[in-house]
Amino acid sequence: THSEAVTEAVARGKDLWDENNCMGCHTLLGEGAYYAPELTRVYERRGADFIRAMLRDPAAMYPGQRKMQKYDFSEAEIEDLVAFFQWIN
């Protein structure tokens, strides 16, 4: 479980994941919906900068294509989500 690596930022990121129903579209560790990309190893595949950019402005990442809702996360919340994705990796 890598529980020893759960920092406060990771826990806050997990809470944001849950509060915003990210599993309603995404899959994580084989659980969730299949509408949007699977995110278990997104940190390894795409890296922190990609995750930050996607969370800041999803429409700018893929203009004219199906896109993620913009959540208006604060920079601190984005960093918490990045920490969560790094941990879940």
Backbone as XML, in Angstrom:
<?xml version="1.0"?>
<chain id="A" units="angstrom">
  <residue number="1" name="THR">
    <atom name="N" x="0.813" y="-1.211" z="0.000"/>
    <atom name="CA" x="0.000" y="0.000" z="0.000"/>
    <atom name="C" x="0.846" y="1.261" z="0.000"/>
  </residue>
  <residue number="2" name="HIS">
    <atom name="N" x="2.122" y="1.124" z="0.290"/>
    <atom name="CA" x="3.016" y="2.283" z="0.394"/>
    <atom name="C" x="2.488" y="3.305" z="1.399"/>
  </residue>
  <residue number="3" name="SER">
    <atom name="N" x="1.828" y="2.809" z="2.446"/>
    <atom name="CA" x="1.227" y="3.713" z="3.431"/>
    <atom name="C" x="2.260" y="4.604" z="4.109"/>
  </residue>
  <residue number="4" name="GLU">
    <atom name="N" x="3.504" y="4.143" z="4.174"/>
    <atom name="CA" x="4.558" y="4.955" z="4.794"/>
    <atom name="C" x="4.849" y="6.210" z="3.974"/>
  </residue>
  <residue number="5" name="ALA">
    <atom name="N" x="4.446" y="6.212" z="2.707"/>
    <atom name="CA" x="4.700" y="7.352" z="1.821"/>
    <atom name="C" x="3.500" y="8.285" z="1.689"/>
  </residue>
  <residue number="6" name="VAL">
    <atom name="N" x="2.457" y="8.036" z="2.468"/>
    <atom name="CA" x="1.278" y="8.913" z="2.406"/>
    <atom name="C" x="1.565" y="10.171" z="3.216"/>
  </residue>
  <residue number="7" name="THR">
    <atom name="N" x="1.800" y="11.250" z="2.501"/>
    <atom name="CA" x="2.044" y="12.546" z="3.137"/>
    <atom name="C" x="0.712" y="13.286" z="3.277"/>
  </residue>
  <residue number="8" name="GLU">
    <atom name="N" x="0.745" y="14.425" z="3.931"/>
    <atom name="CA" x="-0.468" y="15.246" z="4.024"/>
    <atom name="C" x="-0.936" y="15.666" z="2.632"/>
  </residue>
  <residue number="9" name="ALA">
    <atom name="N" x="0.007" y="15.979" z="1.745"/>
    <atom name="CA" x="-0.353" y="16.378" z="0.378"/>
    <atom name="C" x="-1.030" y="15.227" z="-0.362"/>
  </residue>
  <residue number="10" name="VAL">
    <atom name="N" x="-0.515" y="14.022" z="-0.216"/>
    <atom name="CA" x="-1.123" y="12.851" z="-0.854"/>
    <atom name="C" x="-2.547" y="12.655" z="-0.338"/>
  </residue>
  <residue number="11" name="ALA">
    <atom name="N" x="-2.735" y="12.760" z="0.964"/>
    <atom name="CA" x="-4.065" y="12.594" z="1.555"/>
    <atom name="C" x="-5.029" y="13.672" z="1.054"/>
  </residue>
  <residue number="12" name="ARG">
    <atom name="N" x="-4.544" y="14.906" z="0.964"/>
    <atom name="CA" x="-5.410" y="15.985" z="0.440"/>
    <atom name="C" x="-5.749" y="15.731" z="-1.029"/>
  </residue>
  <residue number="13" name="GLY">
    <atom name="N" x="-4.777" y="15.250" z="-1.806"/>
    <atom name="CA" x="-5.020" y="14.925" z="-3.207"/>
    <atom name="C" x="-6.064" y="13.832" z="-3.351"/>
  </residue>
  <residue number="14" name="LYS">
    <atom name="N" x="-5.976" y="12.803" z="-2.510"/>
    <atom name="CA" x="-6.972" y="11.724" z="-2.518"/>
    <atom name="C" x="-8.345" y="12.272" z="-2.179"/>
  </residue>
  <residue number="15" name="ASP">
    <atom name="N" x="-8.409" y="13.169" z="-1.190"/>
    <atom name="CA" x="-9.696" y="13.790" z="-0.831"/>
    <atom name="C" x="-10.258" y="14.571" z="-2.015"/>
  </residue>
  <residue number="16" name="LEU">
    <atom name="N" x="-9.415" y="15.315" z="-2.730"/>
    <atom name="CA" x="-9.875" y="16.053" z="-3.908"/>
    <atom name="C" x="-10.385" y="15.092" z="-4.985"/>
  </residue>
  <residue number="17" name="TRP">
    <atom name="N" x="-9.683" y="13.994" z="-5.185"/>
    <atom name="CA" x="-10.097" y="12.961" z="-6.140"/>
    <atom name="C" x="-11.518" y="12.488" z="-5.795"/>
  </residue>
  <residue number="18" name="ASP">
    <atom name="N" x="-11.736" y="12.209" z="-4.518"/>
    <atom name="CA" x="-13.045" y="11.722" z="-4.069"/>
    <atom name="C" x="-14.120" y="12.807" z="-4.132"/>
  </residue>
  <residue number="19" name="GLU">
    <atom name="N" x="-13.809" y="13.987" z="-3.612"/>
    <atom name="CA" x="-14.788" y="15.079" z="-3.552"/>
    <atom name="C" x="-15.266" y="15.514" z="-4.938"/>
  </residue>
  <residue number="20" name="ASN">
    <atom name="N" x="-14.405" y="15.414" z="-5.931"/>
    <atom name="CA" x="-14.741" y="15.857" z="-7.281"/>
    <atom name="C" x="-15.204" y="14.710" z="-8.185"/>
  </residue>
  <residue number="21" name="ASN">
    <atom name="N" x="-15.417" y="13.546" z="-7.574"/>
    <atom name="CA" x="-15.920" y="12.375" z="-8.287"/>
    <atom name="C" x="-15.118" y="12.078" z="-9.555"/>
  </residue>
  <residue number="22" name="CYS">
    <atom name="N" x="-13.815" y="12.130" z="-9.446"/>
    <atom name="CA" x="-12.965" y="11.852" z="-10.608"/>
    <atom name="C" x="-13.196" y="10.446" z="-11.142"/>
  </residue>
  <residue number="23" name="MET">
    <atom name="N" x="-13.567" y="9.522" z="-10.253"/>
    <atom name="CA" x="-13.846" y="8.148" z="-10.676"/>
    <atom name="C" x="-15.116" y="8.049" z="-11.513"/>
  </residue>
  <residue number="24" name="GLY">
    <atom name="N" x="-15.895" y="9.106" z="-11.541"/>
    <atom name="CA" x="-17.081" y="9.113" z="-12.390"/>
    <atom name="C" x="-16.717" y="9.063" z="-13.869"/>
  </residue>
  <residue number="25" name="CYS">
    <atom name="N" x="-15.495" y="9.466" z="-14.199"/>
    <atom name="CA" x="-15.023" y="9.441" z="-15.590"/>
    <atom name="C" x="-13.752" y="8.599" z="-15.751"/>
  </residue>
  <residue number="26" name="HIS">
    <atom name="N" x="-12.853" y="8.687" z="-14.778"/>
    <atom name="CA" x="-11.540" y="8.037" z="-14.867"/>
    <atom name="C" x="-11.510" y="6.711" z="-14.117"/>
  </residue>
  <residue number="27" name="THR">
    <atom name="N" x="-10.529" y="5.891" z="-14.479"/>
    <atom name="CA" x="-10.246" y="4.641" z="-13.785"/>
    <atom name="C" x="-8.938" y="4.808" z="-13.026"/>
  </residue>
  <residue number="28" name="LEU">
    <atom name="N" x="-8.890" y="4.260" z="-11.832"/>
    <atom name="CA" x="-7.691" y="4.290" z="-11.013"/>
    <atom name="C" x="-7.576" y="2.932" z="-10.331"/>
  </residue>
  <residue number="29" name="LEU">
    <atom name="N" x="-6.463" y="2.258" z="-10.525"/>
    <atom name="CA" x="-6.240" y="0.924" z="-9.967"/>
    <atom name="C" x="-7.355" y="-0.044" z="-10.366"/>
  </residue>
  <residue number="30" name="GLY">
    <atom name="N" x="-7.846" y="0.104" z="-11.586"/>
    <atom name="CA" x="-8.866" y="-0.792" z="-12.103"/>
    <atom name="C" x="-10.286" y="-0.478" z="-11.676"/>
  </residue>
  <residue number="31" name="GLU">
    <atom name="N" x="-10.472" y="0.570" z="-10.897"/>
    <atom name="CA" x="-11.801" y="0.954" z="-10.415"/>
    <atom name="C" x="-12.213" y="2.280" z="-11.020"/>
  </residue>
  <residue number="32" name="GLY">
    <atom name="N" x="-13.478" y="2.403" z="-11.342"/>
    <atom name="CA" x="-13.996" y="3.660" z="-11.857"/>
    <atom name="C" x="-14.630" y="3.494" z="-13.210"/>
  </residue>
  <residue number="33" name="ALA">
    <atom name="N" x="-14.813" y="4.600" z="-13.879"/>
    <atom name="CA" x="-15.482" y="4.615" z="-15.178"/>
    <atom name="C" x="-14.455" y="4.487" z="-16.298"/>
  </residue>
  <residue number="34" name="TYR">
    <atom name="N" x="-14.956" y="4.271" z="-17.489"/>
    <atom name="CA" x="-14.078" y="4.077" z="-18.643"/>
    <atom name="C" x="-14.269" y="5.156" z="-19.693"/>
  </residue>
  <residue number="35" name="TYR">
    <atom name="N" x="-14.829" y="6.289" z="-19.298"/>
    <atom name="CA" x="-15.070" y="7.388" z="-20.232"/>
    <atom name="C" x="-13.781" y="8.141" z="-20.542"/>
  </residue>
  <residue number="36" name="ALA">
    <atom name="N" x="-12.993" y="8.368" z="-19.515"/>
    <atom name="CA" x="-11.770" y="9.176" z="-19.635"/>
    <atom name="C" x="-10.548" y="8.286" z="-19.387"/>
  </residue>
  <residue number="37" name="PRO">
    <atom name="N" x="-9.345" y="8.796" z="-19.610"/>
    <atom name="CA" x="-8.144" y="7.975" z="-19.473"/>
    <atom name="C" x="-7.973" y="7.335" z="-18.093"/>
  </residue>
  <residue number="38" name="GLU">
    <atom name="N" x="-7.346" y="6.182" z="-18.107"/>
    <atom name="CA" x="-6.947" y="5.473" z="-16.894"/>
    <atom name="C" x="-5.758" y="6.232" z="-16.308"/>
  </residue>
  <residue number="39" name="LEU">
    <atom name="N" x="-5.765" y="6.475" z="-14.999"/>
    <atom name="CA" x="-4.765" y="7.368" z="-14.414"/>
    <atom name="C" x="-3.810" y="6.711" z="-13.418"/>
  </residue>
  <residue number="40" name="THR">
    <atom name="N" x="-3.814" y="5.391" z="-13.316"/>
    <atom name="CA" x="-2.958" y="4.740" z="-12.323"/>
    <atom name="C" x="-1.498" y="5.129" z="-12.476"/>
  </residue>
  <residue number="41" name="ARG">
    <atom name="N" x="-0.971" y="5.144" z="-13.665"/>
    <atom name="CA" x="0.447" y="5.465" z="-13.874"/>
    <atom name="C" x="0.630" y="6.746" z="-14.691"/>
  </residue>
  <residue number="42" name="VAL">
    <atom name="N" x="-0.301" y="7.675" z="-14.521"/>
    <atom name="CA" x="-0.214" y="8.916" z="-15.284"/>
    <atom name="C" x="1.046" y="9.700" z="-14.936"/>
  </residue>
  <residue number="43" name="TYR">
    <atom name="N" x="1.489" y="9.638" z="-13.703"/>
    <atom name="CA" x="2.698" y="10.370" z="-13.305"/>
    <atom name="C" x="3.907" y="9.824" z="-14.056"/>
  </residue>
  <residue number="44" name="GLU">
    <atom name="N" x="3.987" y="8.523" z="-14.176"/>
    <atom name="CA" x="5.093" y="7.897" z="-14.902"/>
    <atom name="C" x="4.992" y="8.159" z="-16.407"/>
  </residue>
  <residue number="45" name="ARG">
    <atom name="N" x="3.788" y="8.046" z="-16.954"/>
    <atom name="CA" x="3.598" y="8.195" z="-18.401"/>
    <atom name="C" x="3.734" y="9.634" z="-18.865"/>
  </residue>
  <residue number="46" name="ARG">
    <atom name="N" x="3.165" y="10.571" z="-18.125"/>
    <atom name="CA" x="3.073" y="11.960" z="-18.589"/>
    <atom name="C" x="3.909" y="12.949" z="-17.794"/>
  </residue>
  <residue number="47" name="GLY">
    <atom name="N" x="4.117" y="12.691" z="-16.518"/>
    <atom name="CA" x="4.922" y="13.583" z="-15.693"/>
    <atom name="C" x="4.113" y="14.681" z="-15.020"/>
  </residue>
  <residue number="48" name="ALA">
    <atom name="N" x="4.750" y="15.298" z="-14.053"/>
    <atom name="CA" x="4.099" y="16.314" z="-13.223"/>
    <atom name="C" x="3.677" y="17.539" z="-14.026"/>
  </residue>
  <residue number="49" name="ASP">
    <atom name="N" x="4.503" y="17.989" z="-14.962"/>
    <atom name="CA" x="4.169" y="19.202" z="-15.722"/>
    <atom name="C" x="2.916" y="19.004" z="-16.572"/>
  </residue>
  <residue number="50" name="PHE">
    <atom name="N" x="2.782" y="17.830" z="-17.182"/>
    <atom name="CA" x="1.580" y="17.536" z="-17.971"/>
    <atom name="C" x="0.349" y="17.529" z="-17.076"/>
  </residue>
  <residue number="51" name="ILE">
    <atom name="N" x="0.456" y="16.876" z="-15.917"/>
    <atom name="CA" x="-0.677" y="16.806" z="-14.993"/>
    <atom name="C" x="-1.081" y="18.208" z="-14.560"/>
  </residue>
  <residue number="52" name="ARG">
    <atom name="N" x="-0.114" y="19.028" z="-14.206"/>
    <atom name="CA" x="-0.425" y="20.404" z="-13.795"/>
    <atom name="C" x="-1.141" y="21.162" z="-14.909"/>
  </residue>
  <residue number="53" name="ALA">
    <atom name="N" x="-0.620" y="21.078" z="-16.115"/>
    <atom name="CA" x="-1.220" y="21.789" z="-17.248"/>
    <atom name="C" x="-2.638" y="21.301" z="-17.506"/>
  </residue>
  <residue number="54" name="MET">
    <atom name="N" x="-2.848" y="20.000" z="-17.431"/>
    <atom name="CA" x="-4.176" y="19.438" z="-17.667"/>
    <atom name="C" x="-5.164" y="19.908" z="-16.608"/>
  </residue>
  <residue number="55" name="LEU">
    <atom name="N" x="-4.723" y="19.955" z="-15.366"/>
    <atom name="CA" x="-5.612" y="20.378" z="-14.281"/>
    <atom name="C" x="-5.903" y="21.878" z="-14.331"/>
  </residue>
  <residue number="56" name="ARG">
    <atom name="N" x="-4.957" y="22.664" z="-14.826"/>
    <atom name="CA" x="-5.173" y="24.110" z="-14.934"/>
    <atom name="C" x="-6.184" y="24.457" z="-16.025"/>
  </residue>
  <residue number="57" name="ASP">
    <atom name="N" x="-6.029" y="23.837" z="-17.207"/>
    <atom name="CA" x="-6.896" y="24.181" z="-18.337"/>
    <atom name="C" x="-7.009" y="22.998" z="-19.297"/>
  </residue>
  <residue number="58" name="PRO">
    <atom name="N" x="-7.914" y="22.070" z="-18.999"/>
    <atom name="CA" x="-8.044" y="20.867" z="-19.823"/>
    <atom name="C" x="-8.325" y="21.158" z="-21.299"/>
  </residue>
  <residue number="59" name="ALA">
    <atom name="N" x="-9.128" y="22.165" z="-21.605"/>
    <atom name="CA" x="-9.487" y="22.466" z="-22.992"/>
    <atom name="C" x="-8.277" y="22.898" z="-23.807"/>
  </residue>
  <residue number="60" name="ALA">
    <atom name="N" x="-7.329" y="23.565" z="-23.179"/>
    <atom name="CA" x="-6.135" y="24.034" z="-23.885"/>
    <atom name="C" x="-5.226" y="22.871" z="-24.291"/>
  </residue>
  <residue number="61" name="MET">
    <atom name="N" x="-5.342" y="21.758" z="-23.589"/>
    <atom name="CA" x="-4.483" y="20.613" z="-23.881"/>
    <atom name="C" x="-4.872" y="19.918" z="-25.182"/>
  </residue>
  <residue number="62" name="TYR">
    <atom name="N" x="-6.147" y="19.862" z="-25.460"/>
    <atom name="CA" x="-6.652" y="19.166" z="-26.650"/>
    <atom name="C" x="-7.762" y="19.995" z="-27.290"/>
  </residue>
  <residue number="63" name="PRO">
    <atom name="N" x="-7.423" y="21.094" z="-27.941"/>
    <atom name="CA" x="-8.438" y="21.988" z="-28.512"/>
    <atom name="C" x="-9.367" y="21.257" z="-29.487"/>
  </residue>
  <residue number="64" name="GLY">
    <atom name="N" x="-10.656" y="21.521" z="-29.329"/>
    <atom name="CA" x="-11.648" y="20.975" z="-30.243"/>
    <atom name="C" x="-11.976" y="19.516" z="-30.043"/>
  </residue>
  <residue number="65" name="GLN">
    <atom name="N" x="-11.441" y="18.907" z="-29.017"/>
    <atom name="CA" x="-11.717" y="17.503" z="-28.751"/>
    <atom name="C" x="-12.507" y="17.358" z="-27.459"/>
  </residue>
  <residue number="66" name="ARG">
    <atom name="N" x="-12.992" y="16.156" z="-27.222"/>
    <atom name="CA" x="-13.669" y="15.874" z="-25.956"/>
    <atom name="C" x="-12.720" y="16.277" z="-24.836"/>
  </residue>
  <residue number="67" name="LYS">
    <atom name="N" x="-13.239" y="16.926" z="-23.824"/>
    <atom name="CA" x="-12.348" y="17.438" z="-22.791"/>
    <atom name="C" x="-12.907" y="17.256" z="-21.393"/>
  </residue>
  <residue number="68" name="MET">
    <atom name="N" x="-12.013" y="17.327" z="-20.463"/>
    <atom name="CA" x="-12.358" y="17.254" z="-19.057"/>
    <atom name="C" x="-12.957" y="18.598" z="-18.620"/>
  </residue>
  <residue number="69" name="GLN">
    <atom name="N" x="-13.853" y="18.525" z="-17.691"/>
    <atom name="CA" x="-14.415" y="19.727" z="-17.086"/>
    <atom name="C" x="-13.301" y="20.514" z="-16.404"/>
  </residue>
  <residue number="70" name="LYS">
    <atom name="N" x="-13.391" y="21.828" z="-16.425"/>
    <atom name="CA" x="-12.416" y="22.665" z="-15.725"/>
    <atom name="C" x="-12.899" y="22.868" z="-14.296"/>
  </residue>
  <residue number="71" name="TYR">
    <atom name="N" x="-12.083" y="22.486" z="-13.352"/>
    <atom name="CA" x="-12.465" y="22.533" z="-11.940"/>
    <atom name="C" x="-11.992" y="23.779" z="-11.211"/>
  </residue>
  <residue number="72" name="ASP">
    <atom name="N" x="-11.151" y="24.579" z="-11.816"/>
    <atom name="CA" x="-10.608" y="25.778" z="-11.161"/>
    <atom name="C" x="-9.902" y="25.447" z="-9.847"/>
  </residue>
  <residue number="73" name="PHE">
    <atom name="N" x="-9.087" y="24.400" z="-9.880"/>
    <atom name="CA" x="-8.298" y="24.049" z="-8.704"/>
    <atom name="C" x="-7.283" y="25.137" z="-8.422"/>
  </residue>
  <residue number="74" name="SER">
    <atom name="N" x="-7.012" y="25.385" z="-7.155"/>
    <atom name="CA" x="-5.945" y="26.313" z="-6.778"/>
    <atom name="C" x="-4.612" y="25.638" z="-7.075"/>
  </residue>
  <residue number="75" name="GLU">
    <atom name="N" x="-3.547" y="26.427" z="-7.083"/>
    <atom name="CA" x="-2.213" y="25.860" z="-7.305"/>
    <atom name="C" x="-1.864" y="24.844" z="-6.213"/>
  </residue>
  <residue number="76" name="ALA">
    <atom name="N" x="-2.270" y="25.113" z="-4.983"/>
    <atom name="CA" x="-2.010" y="24.172" z="-3.888"/>
    <atom name="C" x="-2.769" y="22.865" z="-4.115"/>
  </residue>
  <residue number="77" name="GLU">
    <atom name="N" x="-4.001" y="22.955" z="-4.572"/>
    <atom name="CA" x="-4.780" y="21.743" z="-4.847"/>
    <atom name="C" x="-4.169" y="20.946" z="-5.999"/>
  </residue>
  <residue number="78" name="ILE">
    <atom name="N" x="-3.686" y="21.654" z="-7.008"/>
    <atom name="CA" x="-3.023" y="20.973" z="-8.122"/>
    <atom name="C" x="-1.794" y="20.225" z="-7.626"/>
  </residue>
  <residue number="79" name="GLU">
    <atom name="N" x="-1.009" y="20.845" z="-6.767"/>
    <atom name="CA" x="0.177" y="20.179" z="-6.217"/>
    <atom name="C" x="-0.212" y="18.963" z="-5.379"/>
  </residue>
  <residue number="80" name="ASP">
    <atom name="N" x="-1.321" y="19.059" z="-4.649"/>
    <atom name="CA" x="-1.799" y="17.910" z="-3.873"/>
    <atom name="C" x="-2.215" y="16.768" z="-4.801"/>
  </residue>
  <residue number="81" name="LEU">
    <atom name="N" x="-2.887" y="17.080" z="-5.893"/>
    <atom name="CA" x="-3.274" y="16.051" z="-6.851"/>
    <atom name="C" x="-2.050" y="15.431" z="-7.526"/>
  </residue>
  <residue number="82" name="VAL">
    <atom name="N" x="-1.063" y="16.243" z="-7.846"/>
    <atom name="CA" x="0.188" y="15.715" z="-8.411"/>
    <atom name="C" x="0.838" y="14.758" z="-7.407"/>
  </residue>
  <residue number="83" name="ALA">
    <atom name="N" x="0.862" y="15.135" z="-6.135"/>
    <atom name="CA" x="1.437" y="14.263" z="-5.099"/>
    <atom name="C" x="0.664" y="12.948" z="-5.011"/>
  </residue>
  <residue number="84" name="PHE">
    <atom name="N" x="-0.656" y="13.019" z="-5.106"/>
    <atom name="CA" x="-1.480" y="11.813" z="-5.079"/>
    <atom name="C" x="-1.168" y="10.915" z="-6.275"/>
  </residue>
  <residue number="85" name="PHE">
    <atom name="N" x="-1.079" y="11.486" z="-7.466"/>
    <atom name="CA" x="-0.771" y="10.682" z="-8.645"/>
    <atom name="C" x="0.645" y="10.097" z="-8.578"/>
  </residue>
  <residue number="86" name="GLN">
    <atom name="N" x="1.568" y="10.843" z="-8.006"/>
    <atom name="CA" x="2.928" y="10.311" z="-7.846"/>
    <atom name="C" x="2.901" y="9.132" z="-6.880"/>
  </residue>
  <residue number="87" name="TRP">
    <atom name="N" x="2.147" y="9.245" z="-5.797"/>
    <atom name="CA" x="2.046" y="8.159" z="-4.813"/>
    <atom name="C" x="1.353" y="6.934" z="-5.421"/>
  </residue>
  <residue number="88" name="ILE">
    <atom name="N" x="0.274" y="7.145" z="-6.146"/>
    <atom name="CA" x="-0.494" y="6.020" z="-6.695"/>
    <atom name="C" x="0.280" y="5.326" z="-7.813"/>
  </residue>
  <residue number="89" name="ASN">
    <atom name="N" x="1.235" y="6.023" z="-8.384"/>
    <atom name="CA" x="2.046" y="5.486" z="-9.476"/>
    <atom name="C" x="2.687" y="4.188" z="-9.061"/>
  </residue>
</chain>
